[in-house]
Amino acid sequence: MDSSGQEKKTAVPVPSEIAQNLKVADENAAFQYDESARNIVAQKSVLAYILKSALDEYAAYTVQEIAERFIEGEPELRKIAVHQDHPDRQDDPGMMSGDDKIEGKPTADKSQRDGTVYFDIRFIAVLPSDGSRIEILINCEIQNNDTPGYPIPKRGIYYTARMISSQRGTIFKDQEYGKIKKVVSIWLCEDTADARSDTINRYSFTEECLRGNFHEAKKDYDLMTVVVLRLGRKGEESEDNAIRLLSKMFSTNLSYEDKLDALKNEFKISVSREMSEEVQSMCNLSMGVLNKGISVGKMEQAKETAYELRDMGLPDEKIARAVKVSMDTLQEWFAEREALLVK
């Protein structure tokens, strides 16, 4: 109480500029890691391995054929907005933005702050099946873990639905539904439990004839496909080339030299200077980025917070979101804690 009898309000502490800068530095490191990862995956040679493993249409072709004959143009990285009410990026190297200004402290990518969500990688591929030129729109997403608090297939279905609906006005108009192009959303999950590691799951439309013997042409309903590749620790020894390639590139156990050697000698990929720099960047950043933004120094604090929230009865899914770790990591923390309590 103050002299007037009014209850004094406790001031809410404001984070110091140093704390804010550290937070932004963590965000920037995580963003730069993800950007390097996207730049590596967006190489046609890497995408060719993914297509060969993910889609039956390319299974009979070599990765070199897929890269050279069936992937068209240059992949678009984080340019197309996912949500209908969000604008696409309008990056024009010949224009200067009138909104840019010098900031007093480092800032993370604007889309991280304004809530805009972009497709990670978008590109066009040609279906080789019947000799005719049929294009498919393919979206490739890199997911830090496969238990982010929602089912990955559901998000993939939403992304394919958006890719279908966005064709109206460009690829087809009014009643021209026959022009709709097939869309595919491929999800690459880096951090996954061993039980789900080294797996590929595909979800697509199928026809079920309930009466009679009539069948539509598959090309007229097979328009949306979601594929989830789960990498993880077991992925580095996978018999599937795409899983093994991606697992090695995302590995925190392999050195820069080991990764370059795998690209050149194991997967026969010619490594450009730019690609080499991206691999180096990922290796450097992975040493300081844990769970994409949670530094080692903050991990113990995050664990304690998780323990307290569980003691309060909060569901594990909400705890994982609150402390920003995967469900697998959270379960490992709780298992460690229980083991210590038993002792």
N, C-alpha and C positions, 0 to 999 in steps of 0.2 A: 504493500500500500504506500502511496505517496502522501504528502501533507494534506491533500484535498480529499483523502479517503478513497481515491480511485485506485483500482488494482493496476499495478505497473505491468506493461506488456514486455515480455522478454524479446529482445532484438534477435532476429533470425540471422545467424552468422552468414556472411557473404564469402564465398570462396576467394582466396587470394589470387592475384594475377598469376603467381607462380603455379598454383594448383590448376588454374584455368589453362595455362600454357601447356602443362603436363598432359592434361586431358586431351587438348587439341593435338598435341604431339602423338599421343596414342592413336587418336582417330586418323591422323595423317599417315602414320606407319601402317595401320590396317588397310587404309584405302590404297596406299602405294603397293602393298603386297597383293591385294586383289587385282589392281590394275596390271601388274606384271603377270599375274596368273592368267588374266584374260588375254593379254597380248601373246602369251605362249600358246594357249589353247586355240586362238584365232588363226594360227598358221594353218594353211591348207593341208600341209602334210600331217598335222596332228588331227585336224577335223576329219581327214580321210580315214584314219584309224578308228575314230569314233563312229563314223557312218557305217563302216564295214561291220563293226560289232553290234551296232544298235538297230540297223534296218536290214531286213532280208533282201531288199532290192539291190543292195551293194555287196552281198556276201560272196558272190562268185567273182568279183573283180579284185585286182590287186590294189593296194593303197595308192600306188603311183598312178594307176588308171583313174581312180576316184578323184585324186587331187587334180590331175591334169585335164580330165574330160568332163567331170560331172559337177564340180564346184565352180560356180560362176561369179565373176566380179570379185570385189574385195568385201570381206565381212564387215558389218557395221557394229561398232562397239559403243554401247551405252548412248545411242542416239535416239532411239524410238521409245517413247513413253509407253508404259504398260497400260495405265489407266486412261480411260477415254477423256476424262476432264483435265488431264495434265498435258502440257505442250511438249512436243518433241524438241530436241536440241536443235538450235539454229546456228551451228558453228560454221562460220565462213572465214577461211584464212585471210581473205582480202578485206575484211571489215574489222573495224575496231569498235568495241562495245563502249557506249556512252555511260554504262552503269558501273564499269570497273573503277575501282579506287584502291589506293594503297591502304592496307589494313595495319593496325597497330600491333597485331600479333598474328602468328600463323593460323590459317583457317583450313578446315577440311573441305573436301569437295562440296560445292553448293548443294547438290542434290541430296547429300546426307543431312543437310539442315532443313531444306524446304520440303522434304517429304516426297519429292518426285522419285518414282521408281522407273528405271529404264530396263529394257531387255539387255542382258549382258552382251550377247553376241547374236547377230541375226545375219543370215546369208541365204542365198538361193542355190539350190541344187537341182540338177536335171535327173529325172527318173530314166534309167536305161532299159526298162523292161521290154517295151514293144517297138522300139526303134523310133517312135514319135517323140517330139520334144515336149515333155510334160514337166513343168517346174513344181518344186515344193519349197515352201518357206520354212526354214529351220531356225529355231531359237535354241541356243545352248547356254545354260545357266550353271554357274559355279556356286555351290552351296557349302558353307563352312562345315556343317554337320547335318545329319539326316534326321535329327529330332529337334527341330526348332520351335516346337510348341504347336505345330499343325502338321497334317499329313502332306508330304511332298507331292504325291500324285494329285491331290486336290488342287494345289497351287498350279501344278503343271496343266491340269485341265482348264483352269481359269485362263492361263496364258494362251493356250491353243484357241480357246473361245474368243479371246481378244484378237488374236491373229486372223481368225475367220471374219469376225465382224468388221475389222478395220479394212478389209478388202472392198467393202461396199463404197462405191464412188470412185474407186481407182481401177480395180480389176473387173468388177461387175457393177451394173446399174440396174435399178428397178427389179425386173423379174429374170435377170440373166444369171440365175443361180448355177447354171451349167458351167459357168466360167470360174467358179470358186476353185482355188488351188488348195491342195493338201497342205496341212501344217504339221510340224513336228516340234515338240519341246523336249530337249534332252537335258537332264539334270545330273551334274557331276558332284557327288558328295564326298568331300575330302575326309572328314573325321567321322568314323562310324565304328560301332562295336564289332569285335571279331566275329560274332555270330552272324552279322549282316555284311561283313567285309567281303570283297571279291564276288559281288553279285550284280546281275543285270535283270531288271524287271521292265516289261513293256505292257502298256495299256492302250487299247484301241477299240474302234467300233467293229462289231461283227454282225452278220445277218443271221437271224433265226427264223426259219420258215415254219410257221405254226400250222399252216394248212395248205394243201396243194403242193405243187412242184415247180413253182416259179421262183426265179432268183434274179435279183438286180445285178448289174455289172459291179464288181468290187470297187472299181475306180469311182463309182458314183456315191458310195457311202463311206469308204475308207479314207476319210478326210482329216481325222484328228488322231494323233499318236503321241503318247507321253512315254519317255524312256528314262529310267533312273539307274545310273551306274554308281554303285557304292564302292569306294576305293578302300581306304583304311590300311592297317598294317599288313594284312594278308595279301593285299593287292599287289605288293611289290614282287611276289612270287607267283602271280596269277598265270594261268595258261592262256588267258585272253590277252591279246596284244594291247588293246586300248586300255584296259584296266591296269595292266603292268606299266605301260608308258606313263599314264597320268599319275599313278601312285608314286612312281619314282620321281616325277617332276615336283610333286607336292610333299615329298618326304622331308622330314627334318633330320633324318639319320644320314642321308647321303650328302656328300660334299659336292661343291660346284663342279669339280673335275669328274666325279663319278657320274653326275647327271649329263654332262657334255659327252662323256664316253658312251653312255647308254644311247643318247640321241644319235650319235654318229655311227657307232658300230653295231648296236643291237637293233635299232629301229631304222637305220639307213636314212637318216634325215640330215640334209646339208644344213649346218647351223650358220646363219648369218651373224654379223657382228651385233645387230640389234637384238636378235634372239638370245645370243650369248649374254648380252648385258641384262636382259630380263631375267634369265636364269640366275645370274649373279645377284641381282637385286632381290629376288625371292629368297635366296640362300641367306643373304645378309639380314633381311627383315625378319625371317623366320626365327632367327636367334633372339630377337627382341620382342616378338609379337607372339603371345600365347592366347589361344582362343580368340584371335583377331581383335585385339584391343585391350585384353586384360594382362597387364604386365606381371612379371614374377613377383614383384614387390607388393602387388595388390592381391595376390592369390590367397594368402593366408587370411586377409581381412574378408575376402569374399567367402571363404570357407566358414569363418565364424558367423557371418551373416546368415549363411545357408543353415547352419546348425540352429541358430536362434529362431529362424522362421519356421523350421520344422518342429521345434519344441512348442511353438505357438499354434501348431496344427495346420499350417498352410500346406496345400497340396504341392507335391513335388514339381508338377508342371509350372506352377506359378513361381516357385522358388527358382527354378532354372531360368525363367525369363527375368526375374528380379536381379539375379547375380550375373546374368549374361553368360551362361555356360550351357553345354549340351546336356541332355538327360543322362547320357552315358557317363560324362564327367561327374555330374552330381551324384549318381549312384556309387561311383568309385569313392567319392568323398565320404558318403554315409557309411560305406562298407569299412573304410579305414577307421572311421570314428567308432563303429561298433566293435571292431577288433581291439582297439585301445581300451574301450570300456570293459571288455571281457577280461583283459589282463589286469 
